Amino acid sequence: MAHSAGDGEGPSDGPGADLRRIKAEYDNYRRRVHRDRLAVREIAVVNVLTRLLPVLDALDRARASGEVVDGFAAVADLLEEELASLGLESFGEPGEAFDPVLHLAVAYTRSMVVTGPVCIEIVRAGYRVGGHLLRPAEVVVAEPSAAK
């Protein structure tokens, strides 16, 4: 029987077309599984790093009081290097423009030397990994004095 152009069967149909369709479905499945595995890994890393933020805060306080010395300093440095290798970034420096997405203002003052909202003191560092904000930086913000 001859096939007409409108009956849904043609030269591209048949066992070869079925094989191409199955291969395309498998490729899509494989990409989806790979993407899902990466997402699960990223979530796991974010969860672990979030749980370690109090440890980093304790290290910052110990450094500020001069208690991180000798062997403990080496351990602290190694810990920070390893966390950085997982993508952990700290942020928050005096002089940065205040960004309400990245900074949490814990105190506020007026200043005649700034032209816009600026972080003048970092109370607690902020952290992010990849596109995830783990914690905003807690900052003291200075704004320009009101014109008199």
C-alpha positions in Angstrom: 0.0 0.0 0.0 1.3 3.4 -0.9 1.5 6.1 1.8 -0.1 9.4 1.1 1.4 12.7 2.5 -1.4 13.2 5.0 -1.5 9.8 6.7 1.2 10.5 9.3 3.7 8.1 7.9 6.5 9.0 5.7 10.2 8.5 5.0 11.2 9.9 8.4 8.9 7.6 10.3 9.7 4.0 11.2 12.3 2.3 13.4 14.9 5.0 12.9 12.5 7.8 14.0 11.6 5.7 17.1 15.3 5.3 18.0 15.9 9.0 17.6 12.9 9.9 19.8 14.0 7.4 22.5 17.6 8.8 22.3 16.3 12.4 22.7 14.2 11.4 25.6 17.1 9.7 27.3 19.4 12.7 26.7 16.8 15.0 28.2 16.4 12.7 31.2 20.2 12.6 31.7 20.5 16.4 31.6 17.6 16.7 34.1 19.2 14.2 36.5 22.6 16.1 36.2 20.9 19.4 36.9 19.0 18.0 39.8 22.2 16.5 41.3 23.9 19.9 41.0 21.0 21.6 42.7 21.0 19.0 45.6 24.8 19.5 46.0 24.4 23.3 46.1 21.7 23.1 48.7 23.8 20.7 50.8 26.8 23.1 50.6 24.6 26.0 51.6 23.2 24.2 54.6 26.6 23.1 55.9 28.1 26.6 55.4 25.2 28.2 57.1 25.7 26.0 60.1 29.4 27.0 60.2 28.8 30.8 60.3 28.7 30.9 64.2 32.2 29.2 64.1 33.5 32.0 61.8 31.9 34.6 64.0 33.7 33.1 67.0 37.0 33.2 65.1 36.4 36.9 64.2 35.8 37.8 67.8 38.9 35.8 68.9 41.0 37.5 66.3 39.7 40.9 67.4 40.8 40.2 71.0 44.2 38.8 69.9 43.4 35.2 71.0 44.1 33.6 67.6 47.8 32.7 67.8 50.3 30.0 66.9 48.8 26.6 66.0 45.2 27.8 66.5 45.9 30.6 63.9 47.0 27.9 61.4 43.8 25.9 62.0 41.7 29.0 61.7 43.4 30.0 58.4 43.0 26.5 57.0 39.3 26.4 57.9 38.7 29.7 56.2 40.6 28.5 53.1 38.6 25.3 52.9 35.3 27.1 53.2 36.4 29.6 50.5 37.2 26.6 48.3 33.5 25.6 48.7 32.6 29.1 47.4 32.0 30.9 50.7 32.6 34.6 50.4 32.5 37.1 53.2 31.5 40.7 52.5 31.0 43.9 54.3 33.8 46.6 54.5 33.7 50.1 55.9 33.1 52.6 53.1 30.8 50.4 51.1 27.6 51.9 49.9 24.7 50.7 51.9 22.6 48.1 50.1 19.5 46.9 51.9 19.7 43.5 50.1 23.2 42.8 51.4 23.4 44.8 54.6 21.3 44.9 57.8 21.5 48.3 59.4 21.8 47.8 63.2 22.6 51.5 63.9 22.3 54.7 62.1 24.0 58.1 62.3 24.2 61.3 60.3 27.5 62.6 58.9 28.6 65.7 57.0 31.4 63.8 55.2 29.2 61.2 53.3 27.2 61.9 50.2 24.9 58.9 50.4 24.1 56.0 52.8 27.5 54.3 53.6 28.5 51.5 55.9 30.9 53.0 58.4 31.3 50.0 60.7 30.9 46.3 60.2 29.3 44.7 63.3 29.1 41.2 61.8 30.4 40.1 58.4 27.9 38.9 55.8 28.3 35.7 53.8 27.2 34.4 50.4 27.9 31.3 48.3 27.3 31.4 44.6 24.0 33.2 44.2 22.8 32.5 47.7 22.9 35.1 50.4 23.6 33.2 53.6 23.5 36.2 55.9 23.5 39.9 55.4 26.3 42.0 56.9 25.3 43.8 60.0 26.5 47.4 59.7 26.4 50.8 61.2 25.1 53.2 58.5 25.9 56.9 58.1 23.8 59.2 55.9 24.3 62.8 54.9 23.2 65.4 57.4 20.0 67.1 56.5 20.4 70.6 54.9 19.7 73.4 57.3 
